[in-house]
Amino acid sequence: MRTIAALVLTLASLLSAQTLQHGHRYPRLIIRHAMVIEGNGTPAAGPKDIIIENNRIVDVVPTDAVSAGRTPGMGGARRPAQEGAVEFDATGKYVMPGLVNAHAHIQEERGGTPQPLDYELKIWLSCGITTIRDVGSDTAKTLKLREQSAKGEVAAPRIFAYPMLGRINTPEEGRQRVRQLKEMGADGIKLLGIYRDVMEAVEDEAHKLNLPIAHHIGVEETNAWDDINFGSRSIEHWYGIPDAALPDGVQAFPTNYNYNNETDRFRWAGHLWREADQQKLMKVLDAMIEKHVAWVPTFDIYEASRDLQRAQTQPWFADYLHPTLEEYFKPNPRNHGSYFFGWSSTDETFWKENYRIWMAAVREFERRGGLVATGDDAGFIYQMYGFGLLRELELHQEAGFPTLKVLQHATNNGARVLGHEREFGRVRGGYLADLLIVNGNPVENLKVLYPTGVEDIKDGKAVHTGGVEWTIKDGISYHVPELMADVKAIVAKARAERKRPE
């Protein structure tokens, strides 16, 4: 039987839980009775109490230790655990690290039409994303937003800015551009469509300045061997990896193929993995692992190619798809990724096979020791911000990864790709207070992470449950239902304004 003291302590905890407020950082916060998923691939454990001071986790301890008044990290010295602290009762909830979106784009417009930045930022937080690596946006604006986020002046994930290098013709131009981006304050650089000699010079200069490289390889003269030889931090998507294992060094394109015609580009991309030589591919994967080149596959962003109807009818579109983004998604040769003209069942079948081989390659890459992280590349091809990353987690599960490993991909592994694995990505003492309080067990069902929740049966009755309830970034607590209400209002207002007569 519980003692009176224990009952009083529980009551105090429940009452103080009500004081947790949206948009606040507390000098001392204790999250009590949580099942904790640390983020390093180990199973959930609990109940535990997570002690946070300002923006840092002080310690994570068994609930009984704090209830008994023992202060972690002080040799078992006793003091009232809740003295000066706000407490949140997480009984029945899971706490895990905030998600890292290692391939994101900060977008204030789509197709030249304005789109509120607040819309994207609030969805990211609602989907549990506390850190993004921006790989191409308006650099000056992104650097300013990065500073505002770091100071807690705006509700936004932590931002790592990897500006696109841009079009470069000579190695010296490339070196100059790298130095310019370093001076501006970039955290890294994204490469896309680059000549081999320019890439060699750019990577050399970037290494000298401690700027890691993320490479989105296209159909170009560089491939994964160049990333291996020159020292890229990560390969984005998947182009360049099967290309490096083609028997003849070039894909069997039809004679009328035009890479700038995106229907051509994406249609024949669906044939690429089947053309790769498996023995050569294993050598590529082993060399990536040896040279510490990570892989951010972004399975979600190509999924429309294998199932267009699913992509076009995602349930969150009803309330949360901004009309600017909706218009951008429609087939239009002027918009990158809006390529679905005459998309056929044959195209989808090739892409389904493409996914099977691609997923098996990513699975084998990690099995051999490679580093896999998650990103969504949303804002293109029917993928909404945040929701795309959660779908990415489901696709990693489909690829054969155990769910605990999937969660590690999206947390600790993402931090490793960014070179900050000792700062965030784990629920551990000394780490930044980037945490998700989840209504449900994401190890059992990744869908409970969606802010729209899930339908379930409890005690014989249908219930709506799930969703990240609180996203805590840098110790600042964000109440997800409030964020999503704001997003819904932004979308409703934009739709109403679009219907008004000129």
KEKEKOL-977368 format. One line per 2 residues: for each residue x, y, z of C-alpha. Coordinates in Angstrom, 1 decimal. Layout:
X Y Z ~ ...
//
This chain:
0.0 0.0 0.0 ~ 1.2 3.5 -0.8
2.3 5.6 2.1 ~ 0.6 9.0 2.7
3.9 10.7 1.8 ~ 3.9 8.9 -1.6
0.3 9.9 -2.3 ~ 1.0 13.5 -1.4
4.0 13.5 -3.7 ~ 2.0 12.0 -6.6
-0.8 14.6 -6.0 ~ 1.8 17.4 -6.1
3.2 16.0 -9.3 ~ -0.2 15.9 -10.9
-1.0 19.5 -9.9 ~ 2.3 20.9 -11.0
2.0 19.1 -14.3 ~ -0.8 21.6 -15.2
1.7 24.5 -15.0 ~ 3.7 23.3 -18.1
2.9 26.0 -20.7 ~ 3.3 26.5 -24.4
6.4 28.5 -25.4 ~ 8.1 28.5 -22.0
11.6 27.5 -20.9 ~ 11.7 26.7 -17.2
14.8 27.0 -15.0 ~ 14.0 23.5 -13.7
11.7 21.0 -15.2 ~ 11.1 17.4 -14.2
9.3 15.0 -16.5 ~ 8.1 12.2 -14.2
7.2 8.5 -14.7 ~ 8.2 8.4 -18.4
9.0 5.4 -20.5 ~ 12.3 6.6 -22.1
13.6 5.7 -25.5 ~ 17.2 7.0 -25.3
17.9 7.2 -29.1 ~ 21.0 4.9 -29.2
19.1 1.8 -30.3 ~ 18.5 0.4 -26.9
15.0 -0.6 -25.7 ~ 12.6 1.7 -23.9
13.0 1.7 -20.1 ~ 11.1 3.2 -17.2
9.5 4.7 -15.4 ~ 12.1 7.3 -15.3
12.4 11.0 -14.4 ~ 14.1 13.4 -16.6
15.6 16.4 -14.8 ~ 16.1 19.5 -17.0
17.7 22.8 -16.1 ~ 17.2 25.6 -18.6
18.1 24.0 -22.0 ~ 20.1 20.9 -20.7
19.2 17.5 -19.3 ~ 20.8 17.2 -15.9
20.1 13.5 -15.5 ~ 17.8 10.7 -16.3
17.1 8.4 -13.3 ~ 14.6 5.8 -12.1
11.4 7.5 -10.8 ~ 11.9 6.2 -7.3
15.3 8.0 -7.0 ~ 13.7 11.5 -7.4
10.6 10.6 -5.4 ~ 12.9 9.7 -2.5
14.6 13.1 -2.7 ~ 18.0 11.9 -3.9
19.6 14.4 -6.2 ~ 21.3 12.7 -9.1
24.9 13.8 -9.8 ~ 25.5 14.9 -6.2
26.6 11.6 -4.6 ~ 23.0 10.8 -3.4
22.7 14.0 -1.4 ~ 19.1 14.7 -0.4
17.0 17.8 -1.2 ~ 13.4 18.3 -2.2
13.4 17.1 -5.8 ~ 10.6 19.4 -6.9
12.0 22.5 -5.1 ~ 11.6 25.4 -7.6
10.8 23.0 -10.4 ~ 7.8 22.6 -12.7
6.8 19.0 -13.0 ~ 5.1 17.1 -15.8
3.5 13.7 -15.1 ~ 4.3 11.5 -18.1
2.6 8.4 -16.8 ~ 1.6 6.2 -19.7
3.6 8.3 -22.2 ~ 6.9 7.8 -24.0
9.7 10.3 -24.1 ~ 12.4 10.2 -26.8
14.9 12.6 -28.4 ~ 13.7 15.2 -30.8
13.9 14.2 -34.5 ~ 16.7 15.3 -36.8
15.6 16.1 -40.4 ~ 19.0 15.9 -42.2
17.6 17.0 -45.6 ~ 15.2 19.9 -45.3
14.5 23.1 -47.2 ~ 13.3 26.4 -45.6
10.8 27.7 -48.1 ~ 8.8 31.0 -48.1
7.4 30.5 -51.6 ~ 6.5 27.7 -54.0
6.6 28.4 -57.7 ~ 7.0 32.1 -57.0
3.9 32.4 -54.8 ~ 4.5 33.4 -51.2
3.9 30.8 -48.4 ~ 4.2 31.8 -44.7
7.4 30.6 -43.0 ~ 5.5 30.1 -39.8
3.5 27.4 -41.5 ~ 6.5 25.2 -42.2
8.2 25.9 -38.8 ~ 5.2 25.0 -36.8
4.5 21.7 -38.7 ~ 8.2 20.7 -38.2
7.8 21.2 -34.4 ~ 4.4 19.5 -34.4
6.0 16.4 -36.0 ~ 8.7 16.3 -33.4
11.5 17.8 -35.4 ~ 13.9 19.8 -33.2
16.8 20.0 -35.6 ~ 17.0 20.5 -39.4
19.8 20.6 -41.8 ~ 18.7 23.1 -44.5
20.3 22.1 -47.8 ~ 19.3 25.0 -50.0
17.3 28.2 -49.4 ~ 17.9 31.9 -49.2
21.2 31.8 -47.4 ~ 21.1 35.2 -45.7
17.5 34.7 -44.4 ~ 18.3 31.2 -43.2
21.4 32.4 -41.3 ~ 19.3 35.0 -39.6
16.6 32.5 -38.8 ~ 19.2 30.1 -37.4
20.3 32.9 -34.9 ~ 16.7 33.6 -33.9
16.0 30.0 -33.3 ~ 19.2 29.6 -31.2
18.1 32.6 -29.0 ~ 14.6 31.2 -28.6
13.1 34.3 -30.4 ~ 11.1 32.2 -32.9
9.3 28.8 -32.6 ~ 11.5 26.8 -34.9
13.8 23.8 -34.9 ~ 17.6 24.2 -34.5
19.0 25.0 -37.9 ~ 22.2 23.9 -39.6
22.7 25.9 -42.8 ~ 24.3 24.0 -45.8
23.9 26.5 -48.7 ~ 24.1 25.2 -52.2
27.4 25.9 -53.8 ~ 25.7 27.1 -57.0
26.9 26.9 -60.6 ~ 30.7 26.9 -60.7
32.9 26.5 -63.8 ~ 36.5 26.4 -62.5
38.2 25.0 -59.5 ~ 39.4 28.4 -58.3
35.8 29.8 -58.5 ~ 34.8 26.8 -56.3
37.5 27.6 -53.7 ~ 36.5 31.3 -53.6
32.8 30.3 -53.2 ~ 33.7 28.0 -50.3
35.6 30.8 -48.6 ~ 32.7 33.2 -49.1
30.2 30.7 -47.6 ~ 32.5 30.2 -44.6
32.7 33.9 -44.1 ~ 28.9 34.2 -44.2
28.7 31.6 -41.4 ~ 27.6 28.5 -43.2
27.7 25.2 -41.2 ~ 28.4 23.1 -44.3
27.9 23.1 -48.1 ~ 25.5 21.2 -50.4
26.8 20.1 -53.8 ~ 24.6 19.5 -56.8
25.5 19.1 -60.5 ~ 29.2 19.6 -60.2
32.2 18.9 -62.4 ~ 34.8 16.5 -61.0
37.7 18.9 -61.0 ~ 35.6 21.5 -59.3
34.4 19.0 -56.7 ~ 37.9 18.0 -55.9
39.0 21.7 -55.3 ~ 35.8 22.5 -53.4
36.1 19.5 -51.0 ~ 39.8 20.3 -50.4
39.0 23.9 -49.5 ~ 36.0 22.9 -47.4
38.0 20.4 -45.4 ~ 40.6 23.1 -44.6
37.8 25.4 -43.3 ~ 35.9 22.5 -41.5
32.9 22.7 -43.7 ~ 31.3 19.3 -44.2
29.8 18.4 -47.6 ~ 26.4 17.0 -48.4
26.2 15.8 -52.0 ~ 23.0 15.5 -54.0
24.4 13.6 -56.9 ~ 22.5 13.8 -60.2
23.1 12.2 -63.5 ~ 26.5 13.8 -63.9
30.2 12.9 -64.3 ~ 30.6 12.5 -60.5
29.3 9.6 -58.5 ~ 29.8 7.9 -55.1
33.5 7.1 -55.9 ~ 34.2 10.9 -55.9
32.5 11.3 -52.6 ~ 34.6 8.5 -51.2
37.8 9.8 -52.7 ~ 37.3 13.5 -51.8
35.7 13.0 -48.4 ~ 32.0 14.0 -48.5
30.2 13.8 -45.2 ~ 27.0 12.4 -46.7
25.3 11.3 -49.9 ~ 21.8 12.5 -50.3
19.0 10.5 -51.9 ~ 20.6 7.7 -53.9
21.7 8.8 -57.3 ~ 25.5 8.3 -57.6
25.6 5.0 -55.6 ~ 24.1 2.6 -58.2
25.6 4.7 -60.9 ~ 29.1 3.9 -59.5
28.2 0.2 -59.9 ~ 26.9 0.2 -63.5
28.6 -2.5 -65.7 ~ 29.3 -0.1 -68.5
29.6 3.1 -66.4 ~ 26.4 4.6 -67.8
22.8 3.8 -67.6 ~ 21.0 2.3 -70.6
19.0 5.4 -71.4 ~ 16.7 5.5 -74.6
18.2 7.6 -77.4 ~ 15.6 10.4 -77.0
16.3 10.7 -73.2 ~ 16.4 14.3 -71.9
17.6 14.8 -68.3 ~ 16.1 18.3 -68.2
12.7 16.8 -69.0 ~ 11.7 15.7 -65.5
9.2 13.0 -66.7 ~ 12.1 11.4 -68.5
14.4 11.9 -65.6 ~ 12.2 10.3 -63.0
10.8 7.6 -65.2 ~ 14.2 6.3 -66.1
15.5 6.8 -62.5 ~ 13.0 4.0 -61.7
15.2 1.6 -63.8 ~ 18.5 2.5 -62.3
18.9 0.1 -59.4 ~ 18.1 -3.0 -61.4
21.1 -2.1 -63.8 ~ 23.7 -2.0 -61.0
26.1 -4.9 -60.7 ~ 25.8 -6.3 -57.2
29.4 -7.2 -56.7 ~ 30.5 -3.7 -57.7
27.8 -2.2 -55.5 ~ 29.1 -4.0 -52.4
32.5 -2.5 -53.1 ~ 31.0 1.0 -53.3
29.2 0.5 -50.0 ~ 32.3 -0.9 -48.3
34.4 2.1 -49.5 ~ 31.7 4.5 -48.3
31.8 2.9 -44.9 ~ 35.7 2.9 -44.8
35.8 6.6 -45.6 ~ 32.9 7.5 -43.3
30.5 8.7 -46.0 ~ 27.0 8.6 -44.5
23.8 8.0 -46.4 ~ 20.6 10.0 -46.1
18.3 8.1 -48.5 ~ 15.0 10.2 -48.3
12.8 7.3 -49.3 ~ 9.7 9.4 -48.8
10.3 12.0 -51.5 ~ 10.2 9.4 -54.4
7.2 7.5 -53.1 ~ 4.7 9.1 -55.4
6.6 7.4 -58.3 ~ 5.5 4.0 -57.0
2.0 4.9 -55.8 ~ 0.7 8.2 -57.2
-2.8 7.8 -55.8 ~ -1.6 7.4 -52.2
0.6 10.4 -52.6 ~ -2.2 12.6 -53.8
-4.7 11.7 -51.2 ~ -2.8 11.8 -47.9
-5.3 12.4 -45.0 ~ -3.6 15.5 -43.5
-4.0 17.4 -46.8 ~ -7.7 18.0 -45.9
-6.9 20.5 -43.1 ~ -3.1 21.2 -43.3
-2.1 21.5 -47.0 ~ -1.4 25.2 -47.8
-3.0 26.2 -51.1 ~ 0.4 27.5 -52.4
2.0 24.1 -51.8 ~ -1.1 22.3 -53.2
-0.8 24.3 -56.5 ~ 3.0 23.6 -56.7
2.3 19.9 -56.5 ~ 0.2 19.8 -59.6
1.9 18.6 -62.7 ~ 3.7 21.6 -64.2
7.0 21.5 -66.2 ~ 8.0 24.8 -64.6
8.1 23.3 -61.1 ~ 10.8 20.9 -60.0
9.3 17.5 -59.0 ~ 5.9 18.2 -60.6
6.5 15.6 -63.3 ~ 3.5 13.3 -63.3
2.4 13.6 -67.0 ~ 1.2 10.3 -68.3
2.5 8.4 -65.3 ~ 1.6 4.8 -65.9
1.1 1.5 -64.0 ~ 4.3 0.4 -65.8
6.2 3.3 -64.3 ~ 4.9 2.5 -60.8
5.9 -1.2 -61.2 ~ 9.5 -0.3 -62.1
9.6 2.1 -59.2 ~ 8.3 -0.6 -56.8
11.2 -2.9 -57.9 ~ 13.5 0.1 -57.6
12.5 0.5 -54.0 ~ 13.0 -3.2 -53.2
16.6 -3.1 -54.5 ~ 17.3 0.4 -53.0
16.0 -0.5 -49.6 ~ 18.0 -3.7 -49.6
21.1 -1.7 -50.4 ~ 20.5 0.7 -47.5
19.9 -2.2 -45.2 ~ 23.1 -3.9 -46.3
25.0 -0.6 -46.0 ~ 24.1 -0.4 -42.3
24.6 -4.1 -41.7 ~ 28.2 -3.7 -42.9
28.8 -0.7 -40.6 ~ 27.5 2.3 -42.5
25.8 5.4 -41.0 ~ 22.2 5.9 -42.1
20.1 9.0 -41.2 ~ 16.7 10.5 -42.1
15.6 13.4 -44.1 ~ 12.4 14.2 -46.1
13.2 16.8 -48.8 ~ 9.6 18.0 -48.3
8.0 20.8 -50.3 ~ 8.2 18.7 -53.4
6.4 15.7 -54.9 ~ 3.3 15.6 -52.6
5.4 15.6 -49.4 ~ 4.4 18.1 -46.7
7.0 19.3 -44.2 ~ 7.2 17.2 -41.1
4.7 14.6 -42.3 ~ 7.3 13.6 -44.9
9.9 12.8 -42.2 ~ 7.4 10.7 -40.3
6.6 8.8 -43.4 ~ 10.4 8.4 -43.9
10.6 6.6 -40.6 ~ 7.8 4.2 -41.8
9.8 3.5 -45.0 ~ 12.9 2.7 -43.0
10.8 0.2 -41.2 ~ 9.6 -1.2 -44.5
13.2 -1.5 -45.6 ~ 13.7 -4.0 -42.8
15.2 -2.0 -40.0 ~ 14.0 -2.8 -36.5
12.0 0.1 -35.1 ~ 14.5 1.0 -32.5
17.1 1.3 -35.2 ~ 14.7 3.5 -37.2
14.3 5.8 -34.2 ~ 18.1 5.9 -33.9
18.4 6.9 -37.5 ~ 16.1 9.8 -36.9
17.8 11.0 -33.7 ~ 21.4 10.0 -32.7
22.4 9.1 -36.3 ~ 21.2 12.5 -37.6
23.3 14.2 -34.9 ~ 26.3 12.1 -35.9
25.9 13.3 -39.5 ~ 25.9 16.8 -38.3
28.9 16.2 -36.1 ~ 27.0 17.0 -32.9
26.3 13.5 -31.5 ~ 27.6 14.6 -28.0
25.1 17.5 -27.9 ~ 21.7 16.2 -29.0
20.0 13.1 -30.3 ~ 19.8 11.3 -27.0
17.9 11.4 -23.8 ~ 20.9 11.5 -21.6
22.4 13.7 -18.9 ~ 24.5 16.6 -20.3
22.6 16.7 -23.6 ~ 20.5 19.5 -24.9
16.9 19.3 -23.8 ~ 15.4 18.3 -27.2
12.6 15.9 -26.2 ~ 9.3 14.5 -27.4
6.5 13.5 -25.0 ~ 4.4 11.1 -27.0
0.9 9.7 -26.4 ~ 1.7 6.1 -27.3
4.6 3.8 -27.9 ~ 6.5 4.6 -31.2
8.5 1.4 -30.9 ~ 5.2 -0.5 -31.4
3.6 1.9 -33.9 ~ 5.5 4.8 -35.6
2.2 6.3 -36.6 ~ 1.7 7.5 -33.0
4.2 10.2 -33.9 ~ 1.9 11.9 -36.4
0.3 15.0 -34.9 ~ -3.0 14.0 -36.4
-3.0 10.9 -34.1 ~ -4.3 7.4 -34.8
-7.5 5.4 -34.3 ~ -7.3 2.6 -31.8
-9.5 0.2 -29.9 ~ -9.4 0.4 -26.0
-11.8 -1.5 -23.8 ~ -13.8 -2.4 -26.8
-14.3 1.2 -27.9 ~ -12.9 3.2 -30.8
-10.7 6.0 -29.5 ~ -8.5 8.6 -31.2
-5.1 8.6 -29.6 ~ -1.4 9.2 -30.3
0.5 12.2 -31.5 ~ 3.4 14.1 -30.0
1.9 16.0 -27.2 ~ 4.8 18.2 -26.4
7.9 19.0 -28.4 ~ 10.7 20.4 -26.2
13.5 22.1 -28.1 ~ 16.4 23.7 -26.2
14.3 23.4 -23.1 ~ 11.4 25.4 -24.6
8.1 23.4 -24.4 ~ 5.8 23.6 -27.4
2.2 22.2 -27.1 ~ 1.6 20.4 -30.3
-2.2 20.8 -30.4 ~ -1.8 24.5 -30.1
0.8 24.5 -32.9 ~ -1.5 22.4 -35.2
-4.4 24.7 -34.5 ~ -2.3 27.6 -35.7
-1.3 25.7 -38.8 ~ -5.0 24.8 -39.5
-5.9 28.5 -39.1 ~ -3.1 29.6 -41.5
-4.3 27.2 -44.1 ~ -8.0 28.1 -43.7
-7.2 31.8 -44.0 ~ -5.1 31.2 -47.2
-7.9 29.1 -48.7 ~ -10.5 31.7 -47.9
-8.4 34.5 -49.4 ~ -7.9 32.5 -52.6
-11.6 32.1 -53.0 ~ -12.3 35.8 -52.8
-13.1 37.5 -56.1 ~ -10.4 39.8 -57.5
//
